[in-house]
Amino acid sequence: MNARRRIRRAWARARDLALRTPPSRNRYVDFLRAASIVVVVLGHWLMAAPTIDREAFTLSDMLYIAPWTQWLTWIFQVMPLFFVVGGYANAASWLSYRSEGEDYAAWVSRRLRRLVGPVIPVILAWCVLVPVGRWLGLNARIVDVGSTLSLRPLWFLAVYVLVVVVAPFTHALWERYGIASFWAFVLAAVAVEVISVLPGLGAARWLNYAFVWLAFHQLGCVWRYGGVSGPRRSLAVAAASFVVLLALRAVAGYPVSMVTVPGDPATNTNPPSLALLALGITHAGIVLALEAPAKRWLENLRVWIATIAVNAVIMTIYVWHVTVMVLLVALLEGPGGAGLRLTPNSPEWWLTRPLWVAALLVLLALAVAAFGRLEAIAPRSARRPVPGAGRSIAGALAVSAGLGWLSAEGAGATDGLALNVVPVACTLVGALLILARGRRGAKGAGSHPEARGG
């Protein structure tokens, strides 16, 4: 009942904000942010193939079991679009802060707080679930692999918090060089890929964690300032990029899958490849071509309320969506493996996917009801202390290192504590630096974040 009341209150708050939305706000940006995360969540839920065969538990992946599903990642891999939207929103927000006389410290503090706050509960939850699960004698594979899978999506935050830290500087590049600043990141990514094929220089590809994701983020600046305007121009960009993608696949032999496939030595995401860059630009061109009709559709009050409601808890949805899946598997594994004995990719398995998604939606709704409040941000005011920029940057570096480590190895360890202590501590210390109050006040008063352009 409490969860239901919270959902009603959240909808009422979203309706109030929807009615106060200024005409200048680009609602399409908010919709794409929400839609991209929803697509990622559904993709992860449908990729998972947990099974019990002859009493042995296996947590496999549909991309490995049914290789034809790898082509679907050309649709479901929309994380580049999230970075494009982030570039637009960060540019709009940074311009607004500057116009009100606020500085970098105030801006980066608020942006990082919104990102980092929701991740702490899920990390603390796994700090409890891992040792308690082992102590209770739960299936060790579910506990160990479950913690790794649950925290793997945090790679995105490990990258994005650093992108936010440098966003005002990349925006300055846009102001000075325009669209050439976007192409500079693209060319840098191409150069890295070329250099990495030389003997002994394969590690250079890891530089594309910066260049590829910054290219997408800078593409958001291009959108914000009308650099690719009109459906014809946008579709032309999408078509050209898609041709490049096909050439990279057919000629250069890049993998089909746009996410990592278990056991496959080649990947388009770890680190990001030119194929992923081409796919992201293709998606961006398509969605920009649809901007005008989408904006008209988003004038519908119910659609806009739903968009605001999802965005209000978007990070909570993202950081919890795999954890609730692992918890559901653990619950099903207990009473005889109900629903886990079907053969993945069989007709019966596919027919049960709606029930699988429905059960996960219920659990995710409970997680959002419990932890979504932590994502709320108080409006800016002169009375709220703001930490110095140095402290926020140090916190972002620590959080990025900790989340990157946890996304690779999970929270479990083989030592006596059964916990991967160092990355957990690194993340929590970094979060404390970001979330703790500062010693100075922020200038100016700001309107509610959902009523602003970013």
N, C-alpha and C positions, 0 to 999 in steps of 0.2 A: 504493500500500500504506500509506503514511503517513497519507493521508487516511482510509482505512478504519479504521486503528487509532485515529485521533482521534475518529471517529464512535462507535466502540465504547466508548472511554473516556468520551465525553460522555454516552452512554446509561447507563453504569455510575454516573456521578456523579448523573445525574438520578434513577436508581433509588434510590440512597442517600438523596437528598433527599426522594423520594416516601415512603419508608418512615419518615422522621422528620418528616413534615408534622404539625403540631399540629392537633387537631380544630377549633380555633377559626378556622382559616384558611378564607376564602371561596374555594374552588377555582374557582368560576364566574367570578370576576373575572379570574383568571389565564387561564382558557380563552378568555374573550371578548377579552382582549388579544391572545392568539396568533391566534385565529380572524379577528379584524378585519384584522390585518396580512396573513394568508394570502389573504383575500378581495381586499385591495387589490393584492397582487402578481399574482394571477391576472387581475384586471380589467385591469391595465396590460399584461400580456402578451397578452391577447386583444384589446385595443383597437388594438394596433400592427399596421400593415399595410404593411411594407416591400416594395417591388416594383421590378423592373427591366423597363421597357417600352421597346423599341427602343433598348436599351443606355443609357437614361437612368434613373438611380436616383431613386426617390421614397420618402420616408418619410412615409406618410400615416396617417390615423386612421380607424378604423371608424366612429366617431361621426359623421364627416363623410361618409364613403363611403356608409354605410347608416344613414340617420337613425332607422330603427326601433330601432336598438341604443341610442339615447339613453334609451329607457324602461328599459333594463336597469340604468342607473346608479341608479335608485331602489332597487335591491337591492345593487349593488356599491359604492355610495358609503357606506362605513361608517366613514370617518375621524371623524365626530362621535362614534361609539360609542367610539372609542379615547380621546377626550377625557373621555367619561363615566367610563370605566374608570379613566383617570388620576386623575380627581377622587376616586373611591373609594379608590384605592391611596394617593394622596398624603395624604388625610385619615387613613387607618389608620397610615401610616408616621409622619406628624407627631405623632400622638397617642402612638405608641410611643416616639419620641425624647423627647418631653416627659416621659413617665412615668419614663424612665431618667435624667432630669436633664440631657439634652443640649440644646444650643441651636440657634438658626436656622443659624448658620454651619456646624455639623457636618452638619445635615440637608441644606441646599441644596448643599453641596459634594458629598456622596455622590450625590444625585439627578442633579446636572449631570454628574458624572464618567461615570455609566452612559450618559447620553444622548450626550455629546460624543465620548467615546473612539472609538467605532466609525466615526465619520464621517471622521476624519482620513485613514485609508488610502485611501479612495475619492477624496478630493480630491487627495491626493498622486499617486495613480495617473493622474488626468486631467491633472495638471501635467506628467506625462511623456508620456501618450498623445497629447495635442494637438500639441505641437511635433514629436515623433517621427513621428506619423502624417503630418504635412505634409511632413516631411523625406523620408520614404519614398515620397511620392507617392501615398498612399492617396486614395481618393475624398474630395474636400474636403467634400462635403455630408455624408457619413457622419461625418467627424471633427467638423465644426462643429456640425451638428444633433445628432449623437450626444452630444456633451458637454453641450449644453443639455438634451436629454431626460433624460440620466442624472442630472443634478443637479437637475432640476425637482422631484422629490419631496422635496427638502430644505426646501421651503417649510414643511413640517410641523414640522420641528425648529426652524426660525427662529421659529415661533410658540410651540411647546411649551416651549422653554427659558425663555421669558419667563413663560409660565403657571406653570411650576414655581417661578420666583423669587418670584412673588406668591402662591403657593398657601397658605402659612401665614396670609397676611393675608385672603384670601378665606375661609379656614376660620374665622378670627375673626369675619367677617361672618355666617357660618352660626351660630356659637355665640351671637351677639347677636340676630340677626333671624330665624333659622330659614329656612323655605322662602321667606320674603319676599325673601331675598338672591338666590335664583335668579330670581324674577319681576322683580326690579329690573334684572338684566342683560337679560332678555327685553324688558322695556318700553323699556330704553335702546336696544336694537337696533331695535325698532319705531319709536321716535322718530327715530333716525338715518335709517332708510329713508324716513320721511315727509318729513323736512327735505331729504333729498338730491334730491327731485323739484322743489324750488323753484329758480328761475333763479339760476345762479351758485353753487349749493351742492352740486353733484354730487359733489365730492371728499369730502363728509362721509361718504359710504358706506364709506370706508376705515377709519373708526372701528369698523366692525363686525368687523374682524379681532380687536379686543379683546372687544367685547360678545358676539358670537355664540359664539366659542370659550370664553370665560369662562362663558357660560351653560351650555354643555355640561359644562364642568369642575365647575361648581357643582351640576349635576344629579347628579354622582357623589357629592357630599356628601349630597344628598337621599336617594340610595340607601343610602349608608353608615349613615345614621341612621333608616332605615325610613320615610322620608317618603312613599314610594309603595309600600306593601306589599300583597301579595295579588294573585293573577292577575286578579280582576275589576277592581280599581282600576287596575292597570297597563294592561289591555286598554282600559279606558274612556279613559285618557289617550292611548293609541295611536290609538284611533278618532277622538277629538276632534281630535288633531293632524293626522291624515290628512285629515279633512274640511277643515281649514284649508289644507293643502297643495293639495288639489284646487281649492279656491276661489282660491288665489293663482295657480294655473295657468290656470284657466278664465276668471276674472274680471279679474285684474290682469295677465295675460299674461306671467308669469314663464317662463323657458325650461324646456323639458322636461328637458334634461340637467342632472344634478347635478354634473358636472365640466365644465371648459371645453372647448368645441368649437372647433377651429381655424377661424379666419375668422369666427366668430360674435361680433358686437359685444356681445351680452348674455351674462352669465355668472352662475351661482349660487354660484361659489366664489371669485372674484377681483374684489372682496372677497365674503365669504360673505353670502348673502341670507336673507330671511325664509323663503323656500321651503326652503333648506337647513336652517334652524333647525327648521322644521316636520317635515322628513324625519327629522332626527336624534332629535327627541322621539318620533316614531312608532316608530323602531327601538328606542329605549330602552324604551318601554312594552312592546313585543313581547318583548324579551329578558328583561325583569324578570318578565313573566308566566310565563316558562319556567324561572325560577330553581330552583324546588323539584325538578322532575324532572331538570334538568341536574345539580344537585348530587348526586343519587343516581347518575346515570350516571358522574360523575367519581370515584365511589368505586372504579371499576374501575382496578386498578393500572396496566395498560398504557396506558390512556387518560390517566391522571394523569402517568405518566412522560413520555409524548409531549408533554403540555402543558408540563411543566417544561423539557424539552429544547428546545422551540421558544422559550420565553420566555428561556432562557439566552443565546440568540443573536438575539433578535428585532430589535434595531437593526441588526445586521450584515445580516440578511436584507433589511431594508427599504432600507438605503442602497445595497446592491449589486444589487438585482433588475433595475433598468433598465440598469445598466452591463453586466451579463452579456448582456442582450438585444442591446445595441449591438455588443458584441464578437462575438456569434454572427452578426449581420447582416454584419459586416465579414469574418468567416471565410467565409460563404456567397457573398458578393459576389466574392471572389477567384477561386474555381474555376468561373467561368461563371454565377454567380448561381443555384446549385442551390437549389430551393425558393422562389426569389424571383420567378419568372416566372409564377406563378399569379395570376389576377385576383381581387383581394379580394372577398369576399362571394359568390364562385361556390361551387357544391357541392364542387368539388375543393379549393378553399381551405379550407373548413370541415373537410373530411375530414382535412386535414393538421394541424389544430390540436393534436390529441393528441401528434403527433410533435414539433411546435414546443414545446409545454409540457414534454415529457419531456426534450428537449435542454437547455432552459433550466434545468430542475431539476438536471441533472447539473452544469452550469456553476456554478449557484448553490451547490450542495453543495461544490464545490471552493473557492469564495470563502469560504464559511462555515468550512470546514476550515482555510483559511489565516489568516483574520482574526478568527474568532469568539472566539479566546482573549483578544483585546483588550477584550472586553466583560465579562470576569469582574471581580468586585470582591472585594477582600480583606475579610474580616469586620472590623468596627470594633474598635478596641482603644485603650487608653490611650496606646499607644506611637506611634500613627500621627499625624503632624502634620496639622492641618487649617488650610487657609487662612482668612483673615478673610472675613467676609461681604461686605465692600466689594470685595475682589478677585474673589470668585465672581460678584458681580453685574456688575462691569465686564466680566468675561470673557463672561458670558451676553449682555450687550448687544453686544459685539463679534462674537461668534459669530452672533447673530441677524441683525445687519446684513450680515455676510459671506455667510451662507447664503441670506438673502433675495435678495441681489444675484446670487449664483451660480445660484439657482433660476430667476431671470428671464432671465439672459444667458448662462449657461454658463461654462466655463473658457476658451474660446477668445477671441482678440482679433485685430484686423487689424493691430496694430503689429508691430514687428520681433521681439518676444519671442513673438508668437503666443499670448500667455497673458494672461488677465484678472487682472493682478497684484494690484490693490488689494483686491478682495473675497477673493481667496485669502489674502493676507497678513492681512487683518482677521480671517478665520476662524481662521487658525493662531495668531495672537497671542492671540485670545480663548481658544482651546483651551489654550494654554500657561498662561494665568492660572488656568484651572479645574483642569488636570491636574497642575501642578507642586505639589510638597509645600509645606505651610505651615510656620509657625514655632511653632505651639502644638499641644498634644495635645488629643484629644477625650476627654471624660469617659465613663466607663462602658464596659462590654463588651457587644457585641451578638452575637446569634446569626447564623447564616448568613442572607443576604438571602432565600433561597428558603424558609426555614423561618419567615419572619416574615409579618405581614399587610400586605404592600405591596411 
